[in-house]
Amino acid sequence: MSTAHYPHGNGPVPAPRPHAWRAGGPLLPGEPPPGELARRLSEPDLTCLTERELQAFVAACRHLEDWVRVRAGAARAELAARAPGGA
């Protein structure tokens, strides 16, 4: 098994931790970094998470889902405004 290294020779790349999605710290209410959160949520092996980590993971997924719902609503409103005869 080979070890990956940083491209500029700064030593080996650390192995991903199963709960690395939380490594960036807590999210600020009302200001989710959706791209970063989605990236973090896509990485872990769910089978490696503890029950408590799974509960936090589900809560983070809900947070992202709420953000997506708000953004989709804003996009629908923008489309309606751009439609002929729109507001």
C-alpha positions in Angstrom: 0.0 0.0 0.0 1.5 3.3 -1.1 1.2 6.5 0.9 -0.1 9.6 -0.8 1.9 12.8 -0.4 1.1 16.5 -0.7 2.0 17.8 -4.2 4.7 20.2 -2.8 6.5 17.6 -0.7 5.1 18.6 2.7 4.9 15.0 3.8 2.2 12.3 3.7 -1.4 13.2 3.2 -3.3 12.3 6.4 -5.8 9.5 6.1 -9.4 10.7 6.1 -11.1 10.3 9.4 -14.6 8.8 9.4 -16.0 11.9 11.1 -14.0 14.4 9.1 -17.2 16.1 7.9 -17.3 17.8 11.4 -13.6 18.8 11.2 -14.5 22.4 10.1 -16.2 23.1 13.3 -19.8 24.0 14.0 -21.9 25.8 11.5 -23.1 29.3 12.2 -26.9 29.6 12.4 -28.4 31.3 9.4 -25.1 31.3 7.4 -24.4 27.8 6.3 -21.5 27.3 4.0 -23.5 24.9 1.7 -20.7 23.9 -0.6 -18.4 23.0 2.2 -21.1 21.2 4.1 -22.2 19.2 1.1 -18.5 18.3 0.4 -18.1 17.2 4.1 -21.3 15.2 4.1 -20.3 13.3 0.9 -17.0 12.0 2.4 -17.6 9.8 5.5 -18.2 6.1 5.6 -21.5 6.1 7.5 -20.8 2.6 8.8 -17.8 4.0 10.8 -19.8 6.7 12.6 -21.0 6.3 16.2 -24.7 6.7 17.0 -24.0 10.2 18.3 -22.1 11.1 15.1 -24.9 9.7 13.0 -27.4 11.8 14.9 -25.2 14.9 14.3 -24.8 13.9 10.6 -28.6 13.7 10.1 -29.0 17.1 11.7 -26.3 18.5 9.4 -28.2 17.0 6.4 -31.4 18.6 7.6 -29.6 21.9 7.9 -28.4 21.6 4.3 -31.8 20.5 3.1 -33.4 23.6 4.7 -30.9 25.8 3.0 -31.6 24.1 -0.4 -35.3 24.6 0.1 -34.9 28.3 0.7 -32.6 28.7 -2.3 -34.9 26.7 -4.5 -37.8 29.0 -3.4 -35.7 32.1 -4.3 -34.9 30.6 -7.7 -38.6 29.9 -8.4 -39.5 33.4 -7.4 -36.8 34.8 -9.7 -38.0 32.6 -12.6 -41.6 33.8 -12.0 -40.4 37.5 -11.9 -38.6 36.9 -15.3 -41.5 35.3 -17.0 -43.5 37.5 -19.4 -46.1 39.3 -17.2 -44.2 38.4 -14.1 -43.9 40.7 -11.1 
